[in-house]
Amino acid sequence: MSGKEGAGGFRKRKHDNFPHGHRREEKDINSSSTMIMSFKAFQLELDTKHDKYERLVKLSRDITIESKRTIFLLHRITSAPNREEILMESEAKLDIVRQKIKQIAQELMGEDMHQFHRAISPGLQEYVEAVSFQYFIKTRTLVSIEVINEQLMFAAEDKEEETKVPASDCLNTQSHNWSLKVTPVDYLLGVADLTGELMRMCINSVGNGDIDTPFELSQFLRQIYDGFSFIGNTGPYEVSKKLYTLKQSLAKVENACYTLKVRGSEIPKHMLADVFSTKTEIIEQEDGLP
């Protein structure tokens, strides 16, 4: 048996070499020492960042929920006669989302956005999807990232926000302005998700007897797909991952256009949606999609 091992084959612990009375003297630490104060400051900083991160995750979740509600509302525009009322209601819902984004901008004031980007990225992507969907319904074009970022510049408008600023900060007029810029990656991911909503809009339009919208959507989706094809695998992983889903949405819309062009006169309008849904299921089974 080795000399380093005691009875029973167990190693001696290092502090067993010290006298019994000196083992627990290390507990008497001077809490006012410079090192302890430094670690307490580190602890406070880490706790503050963690709490801020959790608040941003909650705000991002709220943004995602409200953006989805806006998208569901906009899908009603294919069958509802009151088009302008739906657009006005969707704009009101997006204003609520922007107020949430304003809270994020306030939280990130003076912070490095990239440290908290993972917390807010899902919400921003969903917001881009909702805004771009509404913009397409209005103009039949794709909204640019510059237009989106212009809408995310905020200023204090009411006196309640001004009273929250201490008197010592009154000289800093920039503290009343907030802005949050959507990153190019979040913009591209939001646009990629938009293609799925346009595919649903195509099927809904055909079900309502609109045979012109699918051809218009097909050309628009083809342009988006060509743009993403230029990025290919050279861009971020998330963008290249969305490319396959985008291709599936384009294939479904082109299949609908093919059916309308070849067999549109043979199938009654009220049965076209059922035919497209059946063909969509066949395409998904061939591609191995769930």
Secondary structure per residue as TSV (DSSP state, phi and psi in degrees):
chain	resnum	aa	ss	phi	psi
A	1	M	-	360.0	138.6
A	2	S	-	-67.8	151.1
A	3	G	T	-70.1	-17.4
A	4	K	T	-79.9	-9.9
A	5	E	B	-106.1	139.1
A	6	G	-	-88.4	-165.7
A	7	A	G	-64.8	137.4
A	8	G	G	87.3	0.2
A	9	G	G	82.8	10.1
A	10	F	-	-91.4	143.7
A	11	R	B	-74.4	146.7
A	12	K	-	-76.0	136.1
A	13	R	-	-76.4	153.1
A	14	K	G	-62.2	-38.1
A	15	H	G	-77.1	-5.3
A	16	D	G	-70.6	-17.8
A	17	N	G	-77.1	-13.4
A	18	F	S	-90.0	152.1
A	19	P	-	-59.5	151.9
A	20	H	G	-60.4	-36.2
A	21	G	G	-74.0	-14.3
A	22	H	G	-104.1	4.3
A	23	R	T	-71.8	-39.2
A	24	R	T	-107.9	18.9
A	25	E	G	-70.6	-18.7
A	26	E	G	-68.7	-15.4
A	27	K	G	-70.6	-25.5
A	28	D	-	-80.6	76.4
A	29	I	-	-98.1	139.8
A	30	N	-	-76.5	104.9
A	31	S	T	-68.3	-13.8
A	32	S	T	-95.9	8.5
A	33	S	S	-70.2	158.8
A	34	T	H	-63.2	-40.1
A	35	M	H	-66.7	-44.3
A	36	I	H	-64.2	-41.1
A	37	M	H	-63.1	-35.8
A	38	S	H	-65.6	-43.6
A	39	F	H	-68.9	-32.5
A	40	K	H	-65.8	-36.7
A	41	A	H	-66.6	-39.4
A	42	F	H	-63.0	-41.3
A	43	Q	H	-62.4	-43.2
A	44	L	H	-64.0	-41.0
A	45	E	H	-65.0	-42.6
A	46	L	H	-67.2	-40.9
A	47	D	H	-63.8	-39.2
A	48	T	H	-64.1	-43.1
A	49	K	H	-66.4	-38.1
A	50	H	H	-65.1	-44.2
A	51	D	H	-62.7	-40.9
A	52	K	H	-64.0	-39.8
A	53	Y	H	-62.3	-42.5
A	54	E	H	-66.2	-38.1
A	55	R	H	-64.6	-39.6
A	56	L	H	-67.2	-36.7
A	57	V	H	-62.3	-42.0
A	58	K	H	-65.2	-43.3
A	59	L	H	-63.8	-39.8
A	60	S	H	-63.6	-37.5
A	61	R	H	-65.8	-40.4
A	62	D	H	-65.0	-38.8
A	63	I	H	-63.9	-41.0
A	64	T	H	-62.3	-43.8
A	65	I	H	-64.4	-47.5
A	66	E	H	-67.0	-35.8
A	67	S	H	-66.0	-40.4
A	68	K	H	-63.3	-39.8
A	69	R	H	-62.6	-36.9
A	70	T	H	-64.8	-40.8
A	71	I	H	-65.0	-43.3
A	72	F	H	-61.4	-38.0
A	73	L	H	-64.4	-43.0
A	74	L	H	-66.9	-26.5
A	75	H	H	-67.3	-20.5
A	76	R	G	-72.4	-11.2
A	77	I	G	-70.6	-19.0
A	78	T	G	-74.1	-22.0
A	79	S	T	-118.5	-19.0
A	80	A	-	-83.8	142.2
A	81	P	S	-77.9	-24.6
A	82	N	-	-90.1	72.2
A	83	R	H	-61.2	-46.0
A	84	E	H	-66.2	-36.5
A	85	E	H	-64.7	-40.0
A	86	I	H	-65.6	-40.8
A	87	L	H	-64.5	-39.6
A	88	M	H	-66.6	-40.3
A	89	E	H	-66.4	-37.9
A	90	S	H	-67.3	-35.3
A	91	E	H	-65.9	-37.3
A	92	A	H	-65.3	-39.7
A	93	K	H	-66.8	-38.2
A	94	L	H	-68.1	-31.2
A	95	D	H	-63.5	-37.6
A	96	I	H	-64.1	-40.5
A	97	V	H	-63.6	-40.1
A	98	R	H	-65.9	-31.1
A	99	Q	H	-66.0	-34.7
A	100	K	H	-66.7	-40.4
A	101	I	H	-66.6	-32.8
A	102	K	H	-62.1	-39.1
A	103	Q	H	-63.8	-36.8
A	104	I	H	-64.6	-42.9
A	105	A	H	-61.4	-37.8
A	106	Q	H	-67.1	-38.5
A	107	E	H	-65.6	-33.9
A	108	L	T	-90.3	3.8
A	109	M	T	-61.9	120.5
A	110	G	T	81.6	2.9
A	111	E	S	-107.3	161.9
A	112	D	-	-83.0	113.3
A	113	M	G	-59.8	-33.1
A	114	H	G	-67.4	-21.4
A	115	Q	G	-71.4	-24.3
A	116	F	S	-117.1	11.5
A	117	H	H	-64.1	-37.4
A	118	R	H	-64.4	-24.7
A	119	A	H	-76.6	-33.3
A	120	I	H	-105.8	-10.4
A	121	S	H	-60.3	-45.3
A	122	P	H	-59.7	-40.2
A	123	G	H	-66.6	-41.0
A	124	L	H	-66.0	-37.5
A	125	Q	H	-63.0	-43.1
A	126	E	H	-67.3	-35.2
A	127	Y	H	-65.8	-43.0
A	128	V	H	-60.9	-40.2
A	129	E	H	-62.0	-44.1
A	130	A	H	-67.3	-44.3
A	131	V	H	-65.7	-43.6
A	132	S	H	-67.2	-33.3
A	133	F	H	-66.6	-44.8
A	134	Q	H	-64.5	-41.4
A	135	Y	H	-63.8	-37.7
A	136	F	H	-67.8	-40.3
A	137	I	H	-62.3	-36.0
A	138	K	H	-77.4	-44.6
A	139	T	H	-116.4	-10.6
A	140	R	S	59.6	30.1
A	141	T	S	-134.4	171.9
A	142	L	-	-93.8	131.6
A	143	V	-	-71.4	144.2
A	144	S	-	-90.8	161.0
A	145	I	H	-68.0	-27.9
A	146	E	H	-65.9	-41.2
A	147	V	H	-65.3	-39.9
A	148	I	H	-63.8	-44.0
A	149	N	H	-69.9	-30.0
A	150	E	H	-64.2	-32.1
A	151	Q	T	-77.3	-10.0
A	152	L	T	-106.8	30.7
A	153	M	E	-109.4	121.5
A	154	F	E	-121.2	152.9
A	155	A	E	-138.4	149.4
A	156	A	-	-68.9	120.3
A	157	E	-	-106.7	-26.2
A	158	D	S	-107.6	161.5
A	159	K	H	-73.5	-20.0
A	160	E	H	-65.8	-38.8
A	161	E	H	-70.0	-32.5
A	162	E	H	-70.7	-33.5
A	163	T	H	-71.9	-18.8
A	164	K	T	-73.5	-18.3
A	165	V	S	-84.5	126.9
A	166	P	-	-61.1	158.6
A	167	A	G	-63.8	-29.8
A	168	S	G	-68.9	-19.3
A	169	D	G	-98.5	7.1
A	170	C	T	-65.6	-26.5
A	171	L	T	-71.3	-24.1
A	172	N	-	-88.1	88.5
A	173	T	G	-71.3	-19.0
A	174	Q	G	-69.6	-18.0
A	175	S	G	-68.3	-12.4
A	176	H	G	-90.5	-1.3
A	177	N	E	-116.4	136.7
A	178	W	E	-133.4	149.9
A	179	S	E	-152.7	152.1
A	180	L	-	-140.3	124.2
A	181	K	-	-100.6	130.5
A	182	V	-	-74.3	129.6
A	183	T	-	-72.9	155.7
A	184	P	H	-57.7	-34.7
A	185	V	H	-67.2	-44.8
A	186	D	H	-62.8	-36.7
A	187	Y	H	-64.0	-46.5
A	188	L	H	-64.9	-39.2
A	189	L	H	-67.2	-37.0
A	190	G	H	-66.3	-40.1
A	191	V	H	-66.5	-37.5
A	192	A	H	-63.1	-38.9
A	193	D	H	-69.5	-26.5
A	194	L	H	-60.3	-33.5
A	195	T	H	-61.8	-33.2
A	196	G	H	-66.0	-37.9
A	197	E	H	-69.9	-35.8
A	198	L	H	-67.5	-33.8
A	199	M	H	-64.4	-42.0
A	200	R	H	-66.1	-36.8
A	201	M	H	-63.8	-36.3
A	202	C	H	-63.2	-48.1
A	203	I	H	-64.5	-41.5
A	204	N	H	-64.6	-37.4
A	205	S	H	-64.7	-42.3
A	206	V	H	-64.7	-38.8
A	207	G	H	-62.8	-25.3
A	208	N	T	-94.3	7.4
A	209	G	T	89.4	7.1
A	210	D	-	-89.5	109.2
A	211	I	-	-102.3	1.6
A	212	D	S	-92.6	-35.8
A	213	T	H	-60.3	-41.9
A	214	P	H	-56.8	-40.1
A	215	F	H	-68.6	-36.2
A	216	E	H	-67.4	-41.7
A	217	L	H	-67.4	-34.7
A	218	S	H	-62.2	-44.8
A	219	Q	H	-65.0	-39.8
A	220	F	H	-65.9	-44.7
A	221	L	H	-66.2	-34.3
A	222	R	H	-64.0	-39.6
A	223	Q	H	-64.4	-41.7
A	224	I	H	-64.7	-42.7
A	225	Y	H	-63.7	-40.4
A	226	D	H	-62.7	-38.8
A	227	G	H	-64.8	-42.1
A	228	F	H	-68.7	-29.2
A	229	S	H	-65.5	-31.4
A	230	F	H	-65.1	-32.9
A	231	I	H	-72.2	-49.0
A	232	G	G	59.0	-137.4
A	233	N	G	-89.7	4.1
A	234	T	G	-82.8	-17.6
A	235	G	S	-86.2	-170.4
A	236	P	-	-60.7	156.3
A	237	Y	H	-62.1	-38.5
A	238	E	H	-63.6	-36.0
A	239	V	H	-68.6	-46.2
A	240	S	H	-64.9	-29.3
A	241	K	H	-68.2	-34.2
A	242	K	H	-74.7	-16.7
A	243	L	H	-62.9	-35.5
A	244	Y	H	-67.8	-44.1
A	245	T	H	-62.6	-39.1
A	246	L	H	-61.9	-40.2
A	247	K	H	-64.5	-36.6
A	248	Q	H	-66.7	-41.2
A	249	S	H	-63.1	-41.8
A	250	L	H	-63.9	-39.8
A	251	A	H	-64.2	-38.0
A	252	K	H	-67.4	-41.1
A	253	V	H	-68.2	-41.9
A	254	E	H	-65.6	-34.2
A	255	N	H	-65.2	-38.1
A	256	A	H	-64.6	-41.3
A	257	C	H	-65.5	-38.2
A	258	Y	H	-63.8	-43.8
A	259	T	H	-63.2	-40.3
A	260	L	H	-66.0	-38.7
A	261	K	H	-73.2	-39.5
A	262	V	H	-90.3	-43.5
A	263	R	H	-119.0	13.2
A	264	G	T	-61.1	-35.1
A	265	S	T	-78.2	-16.1
A	266	E	T	-89.3	-28.1
A	267	I	S	-102.3	130.7
A	268	P	-	-60.9	149.3
A	269	K	H	-61.6	-35.0
A	270	H	H	-73.6	-9.2
A	271	M	H	-105.5	-3.6
A	272	L	H	-64.6	-41.3
A	273	A	H	-61.0	-39.8
A	274	D	H	-65.1	-39.0
A	275	V	H	-64.3	-42.2
A	276	F	H	-67.0	-40.6
A	277	S	H	-64.3	-36.8
A	278	T	H	-66.4	-43.9
A	279	K	H	-65.5	-34.7
A	280	T	H	-64.3	-40.9
A	281	E	H	-63.6	-37.6
A	282	I	H	-65.7	-42.1
A	283	I	H	-62.7	-42.5
A	284	E	H	-65.6	-37.4
A	285	Q	H	-67.5	-37.9
A	286	E	H	-67.7	-33.7
A	287	D	H	-87.3	-3.4
A	288	G	T	76.7	21.7
A	289	L	-	-82.7	149.2
A	290	P	-	-69.9	360.0
